C-alpha cells in the first residue's frame, strides 16, 4: 500500500515527533509498504517565532497538491497542525478523501506557557482541525480520554516503541562526574520544565543533553559551580552511552503526551524520576521502573534504589513494530483494493 505522511515536524529537528515518524516509516517499509514523507524540507520556509529551529512552510498549497497527485497514495496521514497539515487537510476535504491525523504534543499547554493564550481557545482550534479526520491517533489512553472530553471525535490510541538494540545496557563510563549522576535528555524549553530539575538540591552531579530556546539562559544560571554539566544534541548511540552512565533519568515535564526518552532510558536500564502526570504515569505506572512523586527531589532519591535489570525488563514490553502495526490499522485507504490489502496485512500481523 502507498502511504503518504504529511508533517511540519521533520529534520533537522530532533524530538519525539520526528523520531516517531521516522521509525514508523521504517517499520512500514520493512513490511513492504511504500511510504513517502512530505516535510518542510521541500518548501520555502521561515523560522517559527520563539522557536527558530522549527521551519514553517510558506504557501505550500500548490506544490503540496502536485506532490500528492504525483505519488497517488492509497492513504494519507496528516501528522501535524502546521501550514503543511492545514494544506493537506484542505486538499483531502476538497477531493472528498478520507484521512487520519495525530495528536503528538500538548500544544495548547505550550501556547499558554509562552503567550498566555487560554487553553480553551487553542483546543477549540485543534478540535476543528482534527474532527474531519476518520481517526485521530493519540499516544496513551489518558490522552484519548482528555481529547474526547475536549470535544475531539474518532480518537484512537497509537502507542510508541523503542529500539532495544540501540538502547540497551552497556558501559557506564561516558559521564565522568561525581555520583550519583542525574540526567535530563530532551528539548531545553519552558514547556519541558527543565529548571525544576536544575534547581533541585541533589547529591552528586547533574547533566543536561539537548538544546532549545531556553538553553542559553539556563546555562548561564546553572553551570559547573552548581554541579551541572551540559551536552548538546546527541545521536542515538551517544544517547545510549549517556543513559547507561546515568544513575537516574530525570523527566521534569508536566505537559508531554508520552515521552520517548522515558523508553530510551529504561531500555538502557536507567530508572526514571518524574512527576505523576500524563506521559510518565501512562508509560511507567505507579511503581516498578521509575519513581513518580509530586516531590521531584524525593523521586530522584527513590529512583536510585530501583534495580536496573528490572527497568530493562519493563522496557522490553515496547517495540516499534507493534506501534507501527497499530498505526497501520487506523489508516483509511481510498479504494476497495487498498482496503482489502490493508485487511490482509493486519490479518497477517495478527498471527505473528
CORWOHU-V181137 format. One line per field, one symbol per residue. phi: phi as a letter, one per 40 degrees, with the letter a starting at -180 (. if undefined). burial: I if it has 16 or more other ideal C-beta (glycine too) atoms within 10 Angstrom, else O. A space follows every 50 residues. Layout:
BEGIN
phi->???
burial->???
END
This chain:
BEGIN
phi->.cbbbbacbadccbacccccccccdccccdcgccbbbbbcccbcbbccdg acccbcccfcdcccdccccccfccabbbcbbcdccccccccccccgccab bbbcbcddccccccbgcddcccccccccccccccabcbcacccdcccccc gcbfcbcbcbbacccccadadbbcbcbcccbbbbbiccadccfccccccc cbcgabbbbiaicccccccccbbcccgbbbbccbcccccdccdccccacb bccbbccagdccccccdcgccbbaccbdhdccccgcagcabbbccccccc ccccccccccccdccccbacccccccdccccbccbccccccccccccccc cc
burial->IIIIIIIIIIOOIIIIIIIIIOIIIOIIOOIOIOIOIIIIOOIOIOOOOO IOOIIIIOOIOOOIIOIIOOOOIIIIIIIIIIIIIIIIIOIIOOOOIOII IIIIIIIIIIIIOOOOOOOOOIIOOIOOIIOIIIIIIIIIOIIIOIIOOO OIOIIIOIIIIIIIOOIIIOOIOIIOOOOIIIIIIIIIIIIIIIIIIIOI OIOOIIIIIIIIOIIOOIOOOIOOOOIIIIIOIOOOOOIIIIIIIIIIII IIIIIIIIIIIIIIIIIIIIIIIIIIIIIIIIIIOOOIIIIIIOOIIOII IIIIOIOIOOIIOIIOOIIIOIIIIIIIIIIIIIOOOIIOIIOOIOOOIO OO
END
